[in-house]
Amino acid sequence: MELKSILATDCGSTTTKAILIQKIDGEYRLTYRGEAPTTVEAPFEDVTRGVLNAVMEIEELAERKILDGDEIMSPQKNGEGVDIYISTSSAGGGLQMMVAGVVKSMSGESAERAALGAGSIVMDVMASNDGRLPHEKIKRIRDLRPDMILLSGGIDGGTVSHVVELAEILHAANPQPRLGQNYKLPVIYAGNKNAQDQIRTTLGDMVDLDITENIRPVLERENLEPSRDKIHDLFMEHVMQQAPGYKKLMSWTDAPIMPTPGAVGSLIEMIAEKEKITVVGVDIGGATTDIFSVFEGKFNRTVSANLGMSYSICNVLAEAGLDNVLRWVPFDIDRKELTNRIGNKMIRPTTVPQSLEELFLEQAIAREALRLSFIQHKEFATSLKGVQKERTISDAFDQTSSGESLVNMMDLDLLVGSGGVLSHAPRREQSARMLIDAFMPEGITQLAVDSIFMMPQLGVLANIEKEDLAEEARTAALEVFHKDCLIRLGTCIAPVGKAKDGATVLAAEFAMPDGSTIHHNLKKNELYRIEAPYEPIQAKLTPDKKMNIGAGKGEPIETTVYGGVVGLILDGRDRPITIPNDSESRLAALKSWSEAVNEYPNTNS
Amino acid sequence: MAHAYTPGLKVLHHTIVKKNRRLPIKGKVTKNIGDILNPNDIVATTDLPGNVQMVKVANLLNIGPADVLDVMMVSDGDSVKKGEMIAQTEGMFGFFKSDVKSPIDGTIESISGVTGQIVMRDAPIPVEVDAYMTGVVKEIIPEEGVIVESEAAFIQGIFGIGGESRGNMEILVKDREQELTADLLNESHKGKIVVGGSFISLETYKKALSLGVAGVVIGGFNYYDLEDILGYTLGVAITGSEDLVTSLIVTEGYGNIRMGSRTYDLLKEHDGKFVSINGATQIRAGVIRPEIVIPLKDDEIPKTPIHESEEKGIGEGSLVRVIRAPYFGRMGLVKSLPSALQKMESETMVRVAEVEIDDDILIIPRSNLEMVETD
C-alpha cells in the first residue's frame, strides 16, 4: 500500500511531540511538527489530550485537517487526514523493570541487556551471587515496585534449584505493581527450560506469569529476542493499560505503541545493519542519558539513570567530581559558588542559560555526563562473560579474556547525538566539541545530531509489522532519517599514539568539492577546523610513524570523508584528552581549542 | 494578553488545603466523615506483613532438598516460637538426630522440596497514619484512609529535606535579610518550627538538630552542606524519607538569598501559631514541593474569597521571580511578553519577558522566571 502521509507522536514525560511525514515528489519528507505538554497527570489524566493538542498544532501549521473532533481521520482522503498513525511513549517514567538471574555477570547481565534493549529502565539486577541476603532482596523488591520483572537463570538442562530459589524470594516479597492496585504484576520467566514447572508452582497465581525461551540457553549464546518481544507485548497489554488514556491511544494507532528508547534502539540497529556501519547514538535528557551502540553487529543499549542535565545534574557533579567538571570551564570560579549554581539548576530544571558564563558551565557538565555514561556503556557492551575460549600457543601472550568491551573507537563510523544540550546548542560547533571531548573518537568518525529528536517516531515507523505497510514504512523511516532527522556536523579525524609536544602527528591533504586542495600538518594537542560541506571529499592522511589513523602506526590512508555544518575537525589531542593542571595553561588550551572551531562568541575579549 | 506557563510557588493567605492520608496497603479507617482532627490523631491503621527469613533446612541437616518435606515437623501456615524445633532427621537407630530450630517468632510461609529451604515470616508490623494537620475528615477512602481538609494559609518552598513535622512557629530574625545564626537558637526552641531570613549555615542547622528543633524555614542553604547532613551527595532532588529530627524547608534556593517578602510577611503574620510542615520534595514530572500549612481558626478566616489556583501562567503585570543567573533571586513585574524569539548573551534563542526590576527593564528568558502565586 502506498503511504501518502504518516502521523507519528512521541509521548514523553513532559512533552508530547508530533510529526507529519508526507510523500512529496516521490520521496518521504518531514513536513511539519507540533508539540504540547503531556497530559498523563492531573488535572487531565488522559494522554490523548496532549496528543490531540500536538496534532492540532500541526493542523494549524500545515493548514490541513487531520482531526475530526477527537479522532484522527484515516486514511487520507482529498488532502485531509493521514494514512497511518503511530506512537511511542515514555510518559509516567517509562517502563521500569527489575531483572533477576542466577549469576550476576552471566544470566543477570543477559537479562539486563534484554530489558534495556526493549527500552526499559532497569531498577535493579538481582542475582543469587549478588552478595545480598534473602531478606535484603525481599525488602528491595517490595520497595521498588517495578512495572515488570524478568526472571532468568541457568542454561537449558542445568541445575534448577538456584533459579527456583529466586522465584521463592519473589514469592515471599509479593511484589506489587507501580501503577494500579487491581492487576497482578507481570513476570516473564526466561531461564532454564527444565525449571518451568517448578517456577509455575512456586509463583502460582500471585503474579501474571509468562514463560518464554531461555535468554541464555547455552553459555556461549544469548537469545534476547523472545524476551524483548515479550516485554513489548506485556508493556502494551499490562503496563500501558494502567496509564491514563492509553487504552484510547492504543485504539488509534496502526502499530503497537513502543517504549521510546526501544524505538530509538531498533532504528539505530536497522541503520547499522542496512549500511554496514558501526554506530554510537546518545540521547542526553534531563534525568537520564541513553547510549546505543552497534559494534560487530551486536546491539547494546545502556541507560545511565542518574546522569542528566537538569533533574540529575547534581549527580553528574557527584560522580564526575568537581575537578573534572571545572577542567572544562574557561574561567576561574569559586567552587562553592559553582555547586550552589548547579544545585539551583537541579531544583529549577526548566531554566536556560542566559549568560555566556552559564552556557560554559552547562556544556562543561554535559561533557562529563556524556563521558561517564559512555564509560558505563563500554563496560556493559561486552562479549559474553563466562565463555571458555579455546586457545592455541599463538594466543599465549594475548591477554584478552571473555567479557571484553565491544566498543572500539577506532572502528566507529558514525556518532549521533541528541537531547537538548546537544540538539539545541546555540552553535553546532559546540555540539561537535561536546561529542568529541566526551566520546573521544579515534581515527575517522562522522558526527551528527538529531535535530528535533525524531528517532523515536522513525523507530516505531520502521517497526510496523503489518504486511501491506511494512516495506513502505521502512523506506519512509530511512528516507526521513537521512534527509530530515540528522544534521551532519562533519567528520572528526583524530590520530592516536604517543608523540612529543610540538611534533606533527598527521599530514592531511583534502581535495575539496570546489576543486581546491587543502594541506594541513596537524600538531600534537592542536585542534584544527576546515570548513567543508556534506559532500564527498578525497582525503590523504599520513600519520607520524608513531601515530595511527586507522590502518596501523605510520600507515597512510586514502579515503573519502564528508564535511557538514561544522566541517572537518582535525584533532591532535591525546586519547584520553589531557588538560593542563595549572590554571594559566589550562585556560590557554581551552581558549585555543574553542577558537579553532569558533565555538563561542567573543572568546578573544 | 500573552501568557507563558511557568509553574510558580504558592504563597496563599487563605485557601483550602486537602491532604490524602492513605495507608501503604489496605487496612482499617478509624475516623468518620465530619470528624474534627488534630494533627496527631490516627486516621487509619493496618499491619504490614512481617520481614521474611529463609532457612536452608536441607543444608543445615545435610540432606537432599527433596527430603526436606519428610523431616519437617511443621506445615505451611503454622505459627512457631523462636527456638521451637521445626525439622528433625530420623537419625540412626533413634540416635544422632539433627534438628533445626526456628530463628524467629513467626509463621511458616512455604516449604520447598526443590531448593530445600523454608520461608518464615516475622510477626506483622503495625502501621498507623495520622492526620498531619488540623482539619476535618472530608472523605473516606474505604480501607485505605481519609482526605483531610483545612482552611489554611499555605506556603510552598523550593526544596526541603526531612519529612512531616509540626509545632509552634517562631520567627527568630528581625527581617527577611537576616541570617539565622547559632546564637539565635536556644533550649526553648525544642519541638518548634523556627523561621530565619536569608541563610542558615551548616553549623547553625546542626545546633537546631541537637536542640531538637522540629523544623527550620529559611531563604537559602548551601548545596555542598547537604552532604554533611545526609551522609551522601544529593544527586537528584527526591527527598522526604530522611530520618531527621529537624526538617528543613528552603524557600528560595541554594546560596545566601533573602527570603521572598510575601513568604516572610505571611509567616510573620502567623508568628506563634501551630503549623504543619513537610520537607518532602520531588523534582520530576509530578513535582512535589515542601510546604508549610497554617490552619486558620474560624475567627481568623479572612472575608476575602478563597484563593483557587488558576495555573494560568505568566501574563503582563504578573509578579515574577528570576530563578537563574545573572539576575537570580530578584523580583519584578512583567511589562510585556514579546512573541518573537530573542538572542541572549549565550546566543540561545528564547522567548523572553520584559520585566521591571528596581526601575530597570530587563530582558529575561521566560523559562528563567517563576510566577509568584499570591492572593
Chai-1 contact restraints between the chains, C-beta under 6 A:
chainA,res_idxA,chainB,res_idxB,connection_type,confidence,min_distance_angstrom,max_distance_angstrom,comment,restraint_id
A,S13,B,A285,contact,1.0,0.0,6.0,A-B,restraint_1
A,T14,B,A285,contact,1.0,0.0,6.0,A-B,restraint_2
A,E41,B,G286,contact,1.0,0.0,6.0,A-B,restraint_3
A,P134,B,M54,contact,1.0,0.0,6.0,A-B,restraint_4
A,H135,B,N51,contact,1.0,0.0,6.0,A-B,restraint_5
A,H135,B,V52,contact,1.0,0.0,6.0,A-B,restraint_6
A,I138,B,V52,contact,1.0,0.0,6.0,A-B,restraint_7
A,S161,B,V114,contact,1.0,0.0,6.0,A-B,restraint_8
A,S161,B,T115,contact,1.0,0.0,6.0,A-B,restraint_9
A,V164,B,V114,contact,1.0,0.0,6.0,A-B,restraint_10
A,V164,B,T115,contact,1.0,0.0,6.0,A-B,restraint_11
A,E165,B,T115,contact,1.0,0.0,6.0,A-B,restraint_12
A,E168,B,S112,contact,1.0,0.0,6.0,A-B,restraint_13
A,A172,B,V52,contact,1.0,0.0,6.0,A-B,restraint_14
A,A172,B,V119,contact,1.0,0.0,6.0,A-B,restraint_15
A,Q198,B,V114,contact,1.0,0.0,6.0,A-B,restraint_16
A,N306,B,G235,contact,1.0,0.0,6.0,A-B,restraint_17
A,Y311,B,V236,contact,1.0,0.0,6.0,A-B,restraint_18
A,Y311,B,R284,contact,1.0,0.0,6.0,A-B,restraint_19
A,S312,B,G235,contact,1.0,0.0,6.0,A-B,restraint_20
A,S312,B,V236,contact,1.0,0.0,6.0,A-B,restraint_21
A,C314,B,G235,contact,1.0,0.0,6.0,A-B,restraint_22
A,N315,B,G235,contact,1.0,0.0,6.0,A-B,restraint_23
A,N315,B,V236,contact,1.0,0.0,6.0,A-B,restraint_24
A,A318,B,T233,contact,1.0,0.0,6.0,A-B,restraint_25
A,A318,B,G235,contact,1.0,0.0,6.0,A-B,restraint_26
A,T339,B,Y223,contact,1.0,0.0,6.0,A-B,restraint_27
A,T339,B,Y224,contact,1.0,0.0,6.0,A-B,restraint_28
A,N340,B,Y223,contact,1.0,0.0,6.0,A-B,restraint_29
A,N340,B,Y254,contact,1.0,0.0,6.0,A-B,restraint_30
A,N340,B,G255,contact,1.0,0.0,6.0,A-B,restraint_31
A,G343,B,Y223,contact,1.0,0.0,6.0,A-B,restraint_32
A,G343,B,Y254,contact,1.0,0.0,6.0,A-B,restraint_33
A,N344,B,G253,contact,1.0,0.0,6.0,A-B,restraint_34
A,N344,B,Y254,contact,1.0,0.0,6.0,A-B,restraint_35
A,M346,B,A237,contact,1.0,0.0,6.0,A-B,restraint_36
A,I347,B,I158,contact,1.0,0.0,6.0,A-B,restraint_37
A,I347,B,F159,contact,1.0,0.0,6.0,A-B,restraint_38
A,I347,B,A237,contact,1.0,0.0,6.0,A-B,restraint_39
A,I347,B,I283,contact,1.0,0.0,6.0,A-B,restraint_40
A,R348,B,I323,contact,1.0,0.0,6.0,A-B,restraint_41
A,T350,B,S367,contact,1.0,0.0,6.0,A-B,restraint_42
A,T351,B,I323,contact,1.0,0.0,6.0,A-B,restraint_43
A,T351,B,R324,contact,1.0,0.0,6.0,A-B,restraint_44
A,T351,B,S367,contact,1.0,0.0,6.0,A-B,restraint_45
A,T351,B,N368,contact,1.0,0.0,6.0,A-B,restraint_46
A,V352,B,T348,contact,1.0,0.0,6.0,A-B,restraint_47
A,V352,B,V350,contact,1.0,0.0,6.0,A-B,restraint_48
A,V352,B,P365,contact,1.0,0.0,6.0,A-B,restraint_49
A,V352,B,S367,contact,1.0,0.0,6.0,A-B,restraint_50
A,P353,B,S346,contact,1.0,0.0,6.0,A-B,restraint_51
A,Q354,B,M344,contact,1.0,0.0,6.0,A-B,restraint_52
A,Q354,B,P365,contact,1.0,0.0,6.0,A-B,restraint_53
A,S355,B,P326,contact,1.0,0.0,6.0,A-B,restraint_54
A,S355,B,E345,contact,1.0,0.0,6.0,A-B,restraint_55
A,L356,B,E345,contact,1.0,0.0,6.0,A-B,restraint_56
A,L356,B,S346,contact,1.0,0.0,6.0,A-B,restraint_57
A,E358,B,A325,contact,1.0,0.0,6.0,A-B,restraint_58
A,L359,B,S346,contact,1.0,0.0,6.0,A-B,restraint_59
A,P426,B,E347,contact,1.0,0.0,6.0,A-B,restraint_60
A,P426,B,T348,contact,1.0,0.0,6.0,A-B,restraint_61
